[in-house]
C-alpha cells in the first residue's frame, strides 16, 4: 500500500484551470466514490488555491492512472499539464505541509486546516477515507496544531482576507466611514467580514443566497444582513466588496457593475474576489473607477510579504519533518509487529506439530515429565531461533533498515504469500500489514 | 551673505532629497526624521536669506533667480507642513528633487536684477507677489501629488506590487491632498488676479492682454472648472491629476512670462 498525491495548485496552474476542477461538494463525493474502490482510499482536497487527490492504494500505478483519467475528464487535457505528483513519504510530507499551511498562498493562513478537515470529513462520509489515510490525516492535523502553537507562523501570517484588507488600504485611506459589502457567508466571507470590521469599516453589509446564514454572520461580526436579491443595490452603495460565493457563474459582469457608475459619481469601488470559480468577471476591472482583484492577484501581493514569514516557515518545516518521521515510525511499528507475531505464530505452529509428531512416534513409553521436556524443548528452540531476529528488528527500528529486514523476514518465511491469501479472502483488503511493512511508504 | 545661506540651504535640500529617495527604498523612521530636519534646517537658512534680501527690496523678489528661489522655499515649506501634518515622508522623495530643480536656475541666474518700472510701485505689490508664489507653490505640490497619484493608480490597476505600490500613500489620500492643495492654490491665484486687476485699473494708459495675463486667466479657468467638476460631477482621480498638471504648467508659463528670460542679466518683473 502506498500513498500518492496528484494535484495542482496556485503554484502550478492558472486560475482558469483551477476553476474547472473546483467541484461542488456533491460532485466531489461522486468522484471520491469512483476513486476509492476498496482497498483504495481517497481524499479530495479542494480549496480556491488547490485541487489535490490523495490515494492510498496497493497498486499505486493503477490508482494514479484512474485519478489522472478522472482529472482529465473534469479539467480537460490542459489540466494534466499543470499537475504535480508525490509518492510515498514525499506525498505524506506534502499532506502535512498543506495542512500546516506551509504550501499555502499565504504562508501560515488558518483556513487551510479547516478546509482539509472538511475534505477529510467529506471523505469519511463518502466512505473513501477509512484506515491508513484516516491515520495520516489525523497525524497531519496534530502536526498543524503543533506548528501553530510552537512557531509564530500563525501570528506572522496574513490570511487571504487580511491580504484583501491590506490591498484595500492602497485604494482607501483607511476604512473608517466606508461601506463594506461581504457577498457569501461561508468561512472565507466570515474571515473577510471580521478583518474588515477590525480594520474600521463603518458599515458592514452581509448578503448570502440563504439569508439566515447572512443574518447569523452579520450578528456575529456586528454587520447588517441584506437579501441577496438586493445585491446590485448594495454594490451601488458600497466602497469595498468582498465576494466568496460558490456560484459557478460570475455574479458581477462589466455590464451590471458598469451600470452603477453614473449613480456613484466617480466614487471608487474596490472589489476582491476570493471565490473560485470567480464571482467577478475579469472585465469588471477595466472600468475606470473599479479596482478588482482575484485570488491570483492576492497571491502576487502576498508573495512580497513572504520573506517575513520565511523564517517561521523554516521552523515549521523542521516540525513537519519530525512529525512525519514519527508517523512513519509509528506506522512501521504498527505494521511491523505483525511480522514478528506471525513469524512467532508460524514457528510455534511448526514446533507444536513436530513435537506432537515426535510424541506420537514415541508412543506411550514416555512419562509426563519426559513429555513436558520435549514440549519445552520445542518452545525453547523457537525462542532461541527467534530471539536474535526479534532483537535485531527491534534494535534497528522500523525505518529504513528495519523495514527492509521485516520485509526480508516476511518473504523468507513465506509470510507474504500467507498474507496475500488472507487479503484475497477478506474483501476489505485494508489490513495488509506485511506489504506495508516491507514497502515502507 | 544671503547667497551663502541659500547655497547652504541648497546643500541641505540636496542631502534631504537623497535621504527621501533612500526612504522610498528603505522605509525607516530615522531617514524620515533626518529628511525632516534637513528640510527644516534648509528652510531656516533659506528663510533668513530671503528675509534679508526682501527686506532691502521692499518685500518682493526681484528677477527670475529670486522668483525661483522663493518658489522653492514655499514649495518646501508646504511640503514640510504636509509631512508634519500627515506623516507621509514618501512625498518628500518627489517634492525635494522638484524643489532642487526650481532652485538651480536661482543659483545659475544669480544677480540678474533690474529696477522696477515706476508704474508698479504699489503698496499691495508684496502681497500680490507673495500670494502668486504661494499659489504657484501649492499648484506645484498638487502637480507632484498628481504625478504620485498617476503612478500609484498604474500600480493598482496593473496589480504591480512593487516598491512604489508598497511605499506610495493610498489613492484616496493622494486625491484628497490634491483637492486641498488645488483649493488653497486657487484661492491664492484668485486673490493674485484680483490685486493684479486692481493694479491694472489704477495704472495709467490702456490695458492690453499679454501672454502672461492670458496664461493666468486660462489657468484660473482650468482650476475653477476642475473644482466645479469635482464638486458637481464627482470628478476625481487620474483625470483630475492630469488637469492639475496642465493647470500647473499654465501657471508656470504665467510665472516665467513675468520675467525677461531671454536676458537673465536684465530680468525684469512684469505685472499681470
Contacts between the chains, C-beta under 8 A, distances in Angstrom:
chain1	res1	chain2	res2	distance
A	169	B	170	6.1
A	170	B	152	7.5
A	170	B	156	5.9
A	170	B	165	6.6
A	170	B	170	5.6
A	170	B	171	7.1
A	171	B	156	6.4
A	171	B	170	6.1
A	171	B	171	5.2
A	171	B	172	6.6
A	172	B	170	5.8
A	172	B	171	7.7
A	172	B	172	4.8
A	173	B	169	7.2
A	173	B	170	4.6
A	173	B	172	4.4
A	173	B	173	4.1
A	173	B	176	7.1
A	264	B	234	7.6
A	265	B	233	6.8
A	265	B	234	2.9
A	266	B	233	7.6
A	266	B	234	4.1
A	266	B	235	6.1
A	266	B	236	5.0
A	266	B	237	6.9
A	267	B	234	6.8
A	268	B	171	7.0
A	268	B	172	7.5
A	268	B	236	7.8
A	268	B	237	7.2
A	285	B	157	7.6
A	288	B	237	7.6
A	288	B	238	7.7
A	289	B	237	7.5
A	291	B	156	5.6
A	291	B	157	6.9
A	293	B	159	6.9
A	297	B	159	4.8
A	300	B	159	6.2
A	300	B	161	5.8
A	301	B	159	7.8
A	301	B	161	4.9
A	303	B	161	7.8
A	304	B	161	5.3
A	304	B	166	6.9
